[in-house]
Amino acid sequence: MTGEFLLDARQATLFLASLPPGTSLEAAFRMRLAEGLQVRRDNQPCRLSSEPAVRLLGDGRLQGFTDWLCDAGAGPVEIDVQVYSPFSPNHVHFLQARMIAGERQEFVLTRGNTLARLSATGEPLPFIARLGRYALLGVTHILAGPDHLAFLLALLLVVANWRQILAATAGFTLGHSATLGLAYLGWISPPSTAIEALIGFSILFVAAEAAFLARRPERRTVVLVFAALVLMGVTNTLFLGTIPITVWLGLAIFTGSYLAWLNAGGDVRRTVPAFSAGFGLIHGVGFAGILLELELPRGDQVAALLGFNLGVEIGQVVFVSVIGLAWLFSRRFLPAWLLANTRLGAIALLSGAGCYWFVARAWA
């Protein structure tokens, strides 16, 4: 059995932390292929016929080849893939197996599900089964993604009741569903590094909204924030950051205008559905990134898009429900001063996390 493996070379840098200084990315990937792959047939391990061969491709990916020798038998072949998942809980392995007769089998492997069992007949999974696999991937992705959960938590700090929660989550759903499909189908392709930075900005922005519920921003605060964003944009452009200067100017004008409106007496909660939908557009492109990295065949695009989006919605509903019920329980049994301080602490934590992700990714 011959295996071909592709990995973005930037992701392989995580391997270097546990290896001697000076180890190349090719050598690190070669070691991980030898250590992180286990192939069995009839519960008997298959043997590598030689050391994995690795090379760096022109598109920035590492390509590895392996050959296994398995004892003769009629049982299914099992492949346990843990090349990258021990280093990142969110990483996904997409495995495609082609049989001699031409049949194809596909598997989506995560940290909690690393084993692929190849059917001897090579029959593909039915649509419903593939839909379920991608739905599980969507649930895993959102519940294991701290930035997406941080944004949802920030939204919950702004709203006041279940009706507003439904409006905010519905707006977020509409926004990210639209761009998830557009980005996955290739109709839009904004730079992923800029999108990741803007996800951090969305968290910082909504956390600030939660803070301004109690106190409107002063006029000098509006001017300082506008000037800071303009200065960051100029600096980011001069030092080859990830966000175009036009986007920086848009952020400065948008944020400054909104803060000025709040200073003039605007109500934060009136804007929540619109802003959650708008920021959902950004998060949707981030969601699409994981499907694009899998490089799925065209025949699986419908199952992937529908299933993954369904899984994201399920994960979102679970998270919002748990936080909402926890808050109702806390309001009934905890003193008001403790709840107020907990809310302030959450705003401070989310603001810090959003600011860090925004700045670090903008200058990545």
C-alpha positions in Angstrom: 0.0 0.0 0.0 1.3 3.4 -1.0 0.4 6.6 0.8 0.7 10.3 -0.3 0.4 13.0 2.4 0.1 16.8 1.9 0.5 19.4 4.7 0.9 23.2 4.6 4.6 23.8 5.4 3.6 26.6 7.9 1.7 24.1 10.0 4.7 21.8 10.1 6.5 24.4 12.2 4.7 23.0 15.3 6.8 19.8 14.9 10.0 21.7 15.5 9.3 22.5 19.2 10.0 18.9 20.2 13.0 18.3 17.9 16.7 19.3 18.0 17.5 22.9 16.8 18.3 23.1 13.1 15.9 20.3 12.1 14.3 21.1 8.7 10.6 21.0 8.0 11.1 18.2 5.6 12.9 16.1 8.2 10.3 17.0 10.9 7.4 15.9 8.6 9.3 12.7 7.7 9.6 11.8 11.4 6.0 12.5 12.1 4.9 10.3 9.2 7.0 7.4 10.6 5.7 7.9 14.1 2.2 9.2 13.6 0.9 6.5 11.2 -0.1 3.0 12.2 -1.4 0.6 9.6 -2.8 -2.8 10.5 -4.4 -5.7 8.7 -6.1 -8.5 10.7 -4.7 -6.8 13.8 -1.2 -7.3 12.5 0.9 -4.2 12.0 2.1 -3.5 8.5 5.7 -2.5 8.0 7.3 0.5 6.3 9.3 -0.8 3.4 11.6 2.3 3.6 11.9 5.7 5.3 9.1 8.1 4.2 10.2 10.5 1.3 9.4 14.1 1.8 9.8 17.2 -0.4 8.7 20.9 -0.4 6.3 21.8 -3.2 6.3 25.1 -5.0 2.8 26.0 -3.5 4.2 25.9 0.0 3.0 22.4 0.9 5.0 19.4 2.1 4.5 16.2 0.2 5.3 12.9 1.7 5.3 9.3 0.3 5.3 6.1 2.2 5.1 2.4 1.3 3.8 -0.4 3.6 4.0 -4.1 3.3 1.1 -6.0 4.9 0.8 -9.8 5.5 -1.6 -11.5 3.2 -5.1 -11.8 4.5 -8.7 -11.1 3.9 -9.4 -8.7 6.7 -9.9 -4.9 6.4 -7.0 -2.5 6.6 -7.0 0.0 9.4 -5.1 3.2 9.4 -4.6 5.2 12.6 -3.6 8.8 11.6 -2.1 10.9 14.3 0.5 12.8 12.3 -0.7 16.3 13.3 -3.6 16.0 15.7 -1.5 15.6 18.9 -0.1 19.1 18.3 -3.5 20.9 17.6 -6.9 19.8 18.8 -8.6 21.5 15.8 -6.6 19.9 13.1 -8.4 17.6 10.6 -7.1 14.8 8.5 -8.9 14.1 5.2 -8.1 10.6 4.0 -8.9 9.3 0.6 -8.3 5.6 -0.3 -8.2 4.4 -3.9 -8.4 0.6 -4.5 -6.8 -1.2 -7.4 -10.3 -1.7 -9.0 -10.8 2.1 -8.9 -13.2 2.3 -5.9 -12.7 5.3 -3.6 -13.3 5.6 0.1 -13.1 8.9 2.1 -12.7 9.6 5.8 -12.6 12.8 7.9 -10.4 12.2 10.9 -10.2 14.4 14.0 -8.3 14.3 17.3 -11.1 12.2 18.8 -11.6 10.0 15.8 -8.2 9.0 14.3 -9.0 5.6 12.9 -10.1 4.8 9.3 -11.2 1.3 8.4 -11.1 0.5 4.7 -13.9 -1.7 3.4 -12.7 -4.7 1.4 -15.4 -3.9 -1.2 -14.5 -0.3 -1.6 -18.1 0.8 -1.6 -18.6 4.6 -0.8 -20.5 5.7 2.2 -24.2 6.8 1.5 -25.0 10.5 1.4 -26.6 10.5 4.9 -23.5 8.9 6.5 -21.2 11.4 4.8 -23.6 14.2 5.9 -23.3 13.0 9.5 -19.5 12.9 9.4 -19.3 16.5 8.2 -21.9 17.6 10.8 -19.7 16.0 13.5 -16.8 17.9 12.1 -18.7 21.2 12.3 -19.7 20.6 15.9 -16.1 19.7 16.8 -14.8 22.8 15.0 -17.0 25.4 16.7 -16.8 23.9 20.2 -13.0 23.6 20.0 -12.6 27.1 18.4 -12.0 29.6 21.2 -12.3 32.7 19.0 -15.8 31.7 17.7 -17.0 30.8 21.2 -15.6 34.1 22.5 -17.6 36.0 20.0 -20.8 34.2 20.9 -20.1 34.8 24.6 -19.5 38.5 23.9 -22.9 38.7 22.1 -24.6 37.1 25.2 -23.1 39.9 27.4 -24.9 42.5 25.3 -28.4 41.0 25.0 -31.0 41.2 27.8 -33.5 38.4 27.2 -34.2 35.3 25.2 -35.8 37.3 22.4 -32.7 39.3 21.9 -30.6 36.1 22.1 -32.6 34.6 19.3 -32.2 37.7 17.2 -28.5 37.9 17.8 -27.8 34.2 17.1 -30.1 34.2 14.0 -28.2 37.2 12.6 -24.9 35.4 13.2 -26.3 32.2 11.6 -27.5 34.1 8.5 -24.2 35.9 8.1 -21.8 33.0 8.5 -24.0 30.6 6.5 -23.9 33.0 3.5 -20.1 33.4 3.4 -19.4 29.8 4.3 -21.1 28.7 1.1 -19.6 31.5 -1.0 -16.1 31.0 0.2 -16.3 27.2 -0.1 -17.6 27.3 -3.6 -14.8 29.7 -4.6 -17.1 32.7 -5.4 -15.2 34.9 -2.8 -11.6 34.4 -1.6 -10.5 37.0 0.8 -7.0 36.4 2.4 -7.3 34.0 5.3 -4.8 35.9 7.5 -6.8 39.1 7.3 -10.0 37.2 8.0 -8.5 35.7 11.1 -7.4 39.1 12.3 -10.9 40.6 11.7 -12.4 37.7 13.8 -10.3 39.0 16.7 -11.5 42.5 16.0 -15.1 41.3 16.1 -14.6 39.9 19.6 -13.0 43.1 20.8 -15.8 45.3 19.3 -18.7 43.3 20.8 -17.0 43.1 24.2 -16.6 46.9 24.0 -20.3 47.2 23.2 -21.1 45.2 26.4 -19.0 47.7 28.4 -20.8 50.7 26.8 -24.2 49.4 28.0 -23.4 50.9 31.4 -21.6 54.1 30.3 -21.5 55.8 26.9 -18.1 56.5 25.3 -16.8 60.0 25.8 -16.0 62.2 22.8 -12.2 62.0 23.5 -12.6 58.2 23.5 -14.1 58.3 20.0 -11.2 60.4 18.7 -8.5 58.3 20.4 -10.0 55.0 19.0 -10.3 56.5 15.5 -6.7 57.8 15.6 -5.4 54.5 17.0 -6.9 52.5 14.2 -5.6 54.9 11.5 -2.1 54.7 13.1 -2.3 50.9 13.3 -3.3 50.8 9.7 -0.4 52.9 8.5 2.1 51.0 10.6 0.6 47.6 9.4 0.9 48.7 5.8 4.5 49.9 6.1 5.6 46.7 7.9 3.8 44.4 5.5 1.0 43.3 7.8 -1.9 41.1 6.7 -4.7 43.7 6.5 -4.9 46.1 3.5 -4.9 49.8 4.2 -8.4 50.2 2.8 -9.8 47.8 5.3 -8.0 49.7 8.1 -9.6 52.9 7.0 -13.0 51.2 6.8 -12.5 49.9 10.4 -11.5 53.4 11.6 -14.5 55.1 10.0 -17.0 52.3 11.0 -15.8 52.2 14.6 -15.5 56.0 15.0 -18.9 56.6 13.6 -20.5 54.0 15.8 -18.9 55.3 18.9 -19.9 58.8 18.0 -23.5 57.5 17.6 -23.4 55.9 21.0 -22.0 59.2 22.5 -25.0 61.0 21.0 -27.4 58.6 22.8 -27.6 55.5 20.6 -28.8 52.2 22.0 -26.3 49.3 21.8 -29.0 46.6 21.8 -30.8 48.0 18.8 -27.7 47.2 16.6 -27.1 43.7 17.9 -28.9 41.7 15.1 -27.3 43.7 12.4 -23.8 43.6 13.8 -24.0 39.9 14.6 -25.0 39.3 11.0 -22.2 41.5 9.7 -19.5 39.9 11.8 -21.0 36.5 11.0 -20.0 37.2 7.4 -16.4 37.3 8.6 -16.6 34.2 10.7 -18.2 32.3 7.9 -15.1 32.7 5.7 -13.1 31.4 8.7 -15.4 28.4 8.9 -14.9 27.7 5.2 -11.2 27.6 5.7 -11.2 24.1 7.2 -13.3 22.7 4.3 -11.0 24.3 1.8 -7.9 22.9 3.4 -9.4 19.4 3.0 -9.4 19.8 -0.8 -12.5 17.6 -1.0 -13.5 16.0 -4.4 -16.4 17.8 -6.2 -18.7 14.8 -5.6 -18.6 15.5 -1.8 -19.1 19.2 -1.9 -22.9 19.1 -1.1 -22.6 16.7 1.8 -19.6 18.7 3.2 -21.3 22.1 2.9 -24.7 21.1 4.3 -23.3 18.8 7.0 -20.6 21.1 8.2 -23.0 24.1 8.4 -25.5 22.0 10.2 -22.8 20.9 12.7 -21.8 24.5 13.3 -25.4 25.4 14.1 -25.8 22.5 16.5 -22.6 23.4 18.3 -23.7 27.1 18.4 -27.1 26.2 19.9 -25.5 23.9 22.5 -23.1 26.6 23.6 -25.6 29.4 23.8 -28.1 27.1 25.6 -25.5 26.1 28.2 -24.4 29.6 28.9 -27.9 30.9 29.0 -29.1 28.3 31.5 -26.0 28.8 33.6 -26.7 32.6 33.7 -30.4 32.0 34.7 -29.2 29.6 37.4 -26.7 32.1 38.7 -29.2 35.0 38.8 -31.4 32.9 41.0 -28.8 31.7 43.5 -25.9 34.2 43.5 -25.9 37.8 44.9 -26.2 40.7 42.4 -22.7 42.1 43.2 -21.0 38.9 42.4 -22.9 38.6 39.1 -22.0 42.2 38.2 -18.3 41.6 38.9 -18.3 38.4 37.0 -19.8 40.2 34.0 -17.1 42.9 34.2 -14.4 40.2 34.5 -15.8 38.5 31.4 -15.8 41.7 29.4 -12.2 42.4 30.4 -11.1 38.9 29.5 -12.9 38.9 26.1 -11.5 42.4 25.3 -8.0 41.2 26.1 -8.4 38.1 24.1 -9.9 39.9 21.1 -7.2 42.6 21.2 -4.5 40.0 21.3 -5.9 37.9 18.4 -6.5 41.1 16.4 -3.0 42.6 16.8 -1.1 39.3 16.7 -2.8 38.1 13.5 -2.7 41.5 11.8 1.1 41.4 12.2 1.5 37.6 11.6 
